[in-house]
Amino acid sequence: MVKEICDIKKISEYLNVSESQIRKLVRAKMIPFFRIGNRLKFDVNEVNKWIENKTQSEGKNFLFL
């Protein structure tokens, strides 16, 4: 299985939200992420699983803090 790793710009485009919104989710530890040095990285497969779990349990407004 090949992992697709994105930076904050690409994951914000993928989710169609601002980079600042992604940073808020990271600070709240609500979105799966990891760091390489001081850079935030996101595994697209893990983010997709997170979305599935959130949409099943919380509805569609899960990205707004």
Buried (B, 14 or more C-beta within 10 A) or exposed (E): EEEEBBEBEBBBEBBEBEBEBBBBBBEEEBBBBEEEEEEBBBBBBBBEEBBEEBEEEEEEEBBEE
